[in-house]
């Protein structure tokens, strides 16, 4: 297990990755190349129905400083500069989007053996201030996630979470949407040798009285091939198979079917990621 409680975003992350990561109904292609100077250039194309979206990003690492620059089809230029450990346990992130002059943001992350803190502030006259903090250990962790709009004087986000972790089980409980949504998640490693795991997430909305239950599993057929499946209480069943056909290059095919309307066509998604 990792040392310390981690950040607030780590609460329930293993279950979310099991249940939702790599599932898609679009067609996605990603290729990464490296220049002789070590600059990584990544091109991504996504077909969403009749629309095609693309972006090109570059990444340059120099000692503990990483600079990421991405240009998308809307001519937006996103730049992110990350300074890793200017002091022990500290990470600094500066990001902005051109031509959006209100997009500048500075974020600080600090991880300690008994705490994890992340705070960010927008570089505007009336910024939105974000703060999340976790206290505890690598076994028990309790945290909160807040956003405050200085222009209106209101909290735009107020969440809280708790997690319990041991060698093969992770359980978490979160209260989101200013107390309107209660979610519980569970992740259990069945066999580390075959990367077999099961997980579930149950969410309840107090305002609408709706419940959402999703159950999923994953299993490695061999060291290079992973299969996953999930189903929710609305009858939507999904499955995917992911194969690493060469080192760091992945081919993923996923599908979703509505078991309550089986006559409808299944949604099929494809993803190809190429890295040298």
CORHU-V892017 format. One record per residue. N is the residue number from 0. RES is the residue in three letters. SS is DSSP state (H for helix, E for strand, L for the rest). PSI is psi in whole degrees, 0 to 359 (none if undefined). OMEGA is omega in radians with two decimals (none if undefined). Layout:
# CORHU-V892017
n = [N:N]
res = [RES:RES]
ss = [SS:SS]
psi = [PSI:PSI]
omega = [OMEGA:OMEGA]
This chain:
# CORHU-V892017
n = [0:1:2:3:4:5:6:7:8:9:10:11:12:13:14:15:16:17:18:19:20:21:22:23:24:25:26:27:28:29:30:31:32:33:34:35:36:37:38:39:40:41:42:43:44:45:46:47:48:49:50:51:52:53:54:55:56:57:58:59:60:61:62:63:64:65:66:67:68:69:70:71:72:73:74:75:76:77:78:79:80:81:82:83:84:85:86:87:88:89:90:91:92:93:94:95:96:97:98:99:100:101:102:103:104:105:106:107:108:109:110:111:112:113:114:115:116:117:118:119:120:121:122:123:124:125:126:127:128:129:130:131:132:133:134:135:136:137:138:139:140:141:142:143:144:145:146:147:148:149:150:151:152:153:154:155:156:157:158:159:160:161:162:163:164:165:166:167:168:169:170:171:172:173:174:175:176:177:178:179:180:181:182:183:184:185:186:187:188:189:190:191:192:193:194:195:196:197:198:199:200:201:202:203:204:205:206:207:208:209:210:211:212:213:214:215:216:217:218:219:220:221:222:223:224:225:226:227:228:229:230:231:232:233:234:235:236:237:238:239:240:241:242:243:244:245:246:247:248:249:250:251:252:253:254:255:256:257:258:259:260:261:262:263:264:265:266:267:268:269:270:271:272:273:274:275]
res = [UNK:UNK:UNK:UNK:UNK:UNK:UNK:UNK:UNK:UNK:UNK:UNK:UNK:UNK:UNK:UNK:UNK:UNK:UNK:UNK:UNK:UNK:UNK:UNK:UNK:UNK:UNK:UNK:UNK:UNK:UNK:UNK:UNK:UNK:UNK:UNK:UNK:UNK:UNK:UNK:UNK:UNK:UNK:UNK:UNK:UNK:UNK:UNK:UNK:UNK:UNK:UNK:UNK:UNK:UNK:UNK:UNK:UNK:UNK:UNK:UNK:UNK:UNK:UNK:UNK:UNK:UNK:UNK:UNK:UNK:UNK:UNK:UNK:UNK:UNK:UNK:UNK:UNK:UNK:UNK:UNK:UNK:UNK:UNK:UNK:UNK:UNK:UNK:UNK:UNK:UNK:UNK:UNK:UNK:UNK:UNK:UNK:UNK:UNK:UNK:UNK:UNK:UNK:UNK:UNK:UNK:UNK:UNK:UNK:UNK:UNK:UNK:UNK:UNK:UNK:UNK:UNK:UNK:UNK:UNK:UNK:UNK:UNK:UNK:UNK:UNK:UNK:UNK:UNK:UNK:UNK:UNK:UNK:UNK:UNK:UNK:UNK:UNK:UNK:UNK:UNK:UNK:UNK:UNK:UNK:UNK:UNK:UNK:UNK:UNK:UNK:UNK:UNK:UNK:UNK:UNK:UNK:UNK:UNK:UNK:UNK:UNK:UNK:UNK:UNK:UNK:UNK:UNK:UNK:UNK:UNK:UNK:UNK:UNK:UNK:UNK:UNK:UNK:UNK:UNK:UNK:UNK:UNK:UNK:UNK:UNK:UNK:UNK:UNK:UNK:UNK:UNK:UNK:UNK:UNK:UNK:UNK:UNK:UNK:UNK:UNK:UNK:UNK:UNK:UNK:UNK:UNK:UNK:UNK:UNK:UNK:UNK:UNK:UNK:UNK:UNK:UNK:UNK:UNK:UNK:UNK:UNK:UNK:UNK:UNK:UNK:UNK:UNK:UNK:UNK:UNK:UNK:UNK:UNK:UNK:UNK:UNK:UNK:UNK:UNK:UNK:UNK:UNK:UNK:UNK:UNK:UNK:UNK:UNK:UNK:UNK:UNK:UNK:UNK:UNK:UNK:UNK:UNK:UNK:UNK:UNK:UNK:UNK:UNK:UNK:UNK:UNK:UNK:UNK:UNK:UNK:UNK:UNK:UNK:UNK:UNK]
ss = [L:L:L:L:L:L:L:H:H:H:L:L:H:H:H:H:H:H:H:H:L:L:L:L:L:L:E:E:E:E:E:E:E:E:L:L:L:L:L:E:E:E:E:E:E:E:E:E:L:L:E:E:E:E:E:E:E:E:E:E:E:E:L:L:E:E:E:E:E:E:E:E:L:L:L:L:E:E:E:E:E:E:E:E:L:L:L:L:L:E:E:E:E:E:E:E:E:E:L:L:L:L:L:L:E:E:E:E:E:E:E:E:L:L:E:E:E:E:E:E:E:E:L:L:L:L:L:E:E:E:E:E:E:E:E:E:L:L:L:E:E:E:E:E:E:E:E:E:E:L:L:L:L:E:E:E:E:E:E:E:E:E:E:E:E:L:L:L:E:E:E:E:E:E:E:E:L:L:L:L:E:E:E:E:E:E:E:E:E:E:E:H:H:H:L:E:E:E:E:E:E:E:E:E:E:L:L:L:L:L:E:E:E:E:E:E:E:E:E:E:E:E:L:L:E:E:E:E:E:E:E:E:L:L:L:E:E:E:E:E:E:E:E:E:E:E:L:L:E:E:E:E:E:E:E:E:E:E:L:L:L:L:L:L:L:L:E:E:E:E:E:E:E:E:E:L]
psi = [152:156:131:170:349:200:169:325:344:344:118:6:319:319:319:317:319:318:334:335:136:354:131:159:6:177:121:136:129:132:134:132:162:135:172:340:2:6:128:130:121:127:132:134:135:129:112:98:242:357:149:124:144:155:156:130:151:150:128:127:130:102:243:15:125:127:123:131:127:136:129:182:346:13:26:138:109:123:131:126:121:126:112:120:58:336:157:126:359:142:135:133:126:127:151:157:130:127:13:105:347:7:351:139:142:132:140:133:135:127:130:169:333:13:154:125:137:126:144:154:136:146:65:174:323:79:164:127:126:140:133:141:146:136:151:212:188:0:308:135:140:131:173:157:116:147:133:126:109:341:322:344:22:152:120:344:136:99:159:151:159:142:151:131:134:197:323:11:137:123:142:155:126:147:113:177:47:39:5:333:123:125:138:135:158:133:130:125:115:314:109:332:324:12:37:129:156:153:163:153:129:124:141:129:121:328:321:350:28:146:143:118:126:130:138:168:163:155:135:116:325:176:344:355:125:136:144:154:152:161:147:174:355:5:11:119:135:154:154:157:133:128:130:91:344:162:124:8:123:141:125:132:130:156:152:138:143:106:345:352:64:341:342:152:145:149:128:132:144:142:132:121:121:125:139:none]
omega = [-3.13:3.13:3.12:-3.09:-3.11:3.11:-3.14:-3.13:3.12:3.13:3.14:-3.04:-3.11:3.11:3.12:3.12:3.13:-3.00:-2.99:-3.06:3.07:3.01:3.10:3.11:3.14:3.05:-3.02:3.12:-3.13:3.09:-3.13:3.07:-3.12:3.09:-3.14:3.12:3.09:3.11:3.10:3.12:-3.08:3.07:-3.09:3.05:-3.13:3.06:3.12:-3.09:3.13:-3.07:3.10:3.14:-3.12:3.02:3.09:-3.14:3.07:3.12:3.13:3.10:3.09:-3.06:-3.10:-3.14:3.11:3.13:3.11:3.10:-3.12:3.08:-3.13:-3.06:3.08:3.12:3.03:3.12:-3.14:3.13:3.11:3.11:-3.10:3.06:-3.06:3.07:2.91:2.96:-3.08:3.10:-3.04:3.04:3.14:-3.11:3.08:-3.09:3.06:3.14:3.04:0.32:-3.11:-3.07:-3.13:-3.01:-3.09:-3.09:3.04:-3.12:3.07:3.07:3.13:3.13:-3.11:-3.13:-3.10:-3.13:3.04:-3.04:3.04:3.13:3.13:3.13:3.10:-3.13:3.12:-3.14:3.10:-2.99:2.92:-3.11:3.12:3.08:3.00:-3.12:3.13:3.03:3.12:-3.13:3.08:3.09:3.14:-3.14:3.12:-3.06:3.11:-3.10:-3.02:2.98:-3.10:3.13:-3.10:3.14:-3.11:-3.10:-3.10:2.99:3.12:3.11:3.12:-3.09:3.08:-3.10:3.14:3.11:3.06:-3.08:2.92:-2.98:-3.05:-3.08:3.05:3.10:-3.13:3.11:-3.12:3.06:-3.01:3.08:3.14:3.08:-3.09:-3.05:3.09:-3.10:3.05:3.14:-3.05:3.10:-3.09:3.07:-3.11:-3.13:3.11:-3.10:-3.14:-3.13:-3.14:-3.12:3.04:-3.14:3.13:3.06:3.11:3.13:3.11:3.08:-3.12:-3.10:-3.12:-3.11:3.11:3.07:3.12:3.13:3.10:3.14:-3.12:3.12:3.04:-3.12:3.09:3.10:3.05:-3.09:-3.08:-3.02:-3.13:3.04:3.12:3.08:3.12:3.07:3.10:-3.05:3.05:3.06:3.11:-3.12:-3.10:3.08:3.07:3.00:-3.09:-3.09:3.07:-2.99:2.95:-3.07:3.10:3.08:-3.00:2.98:-3.07:3.01:-3.11:-3.13:3.11:3.12:3.07:-3.07:3.10:3.07:-2.99:-3.14:3.12:-3.13:3.10:3.06:-3.11:3.10:3.12:3.08:3.12:3.12:-3.10:3.04:-3.12:none]
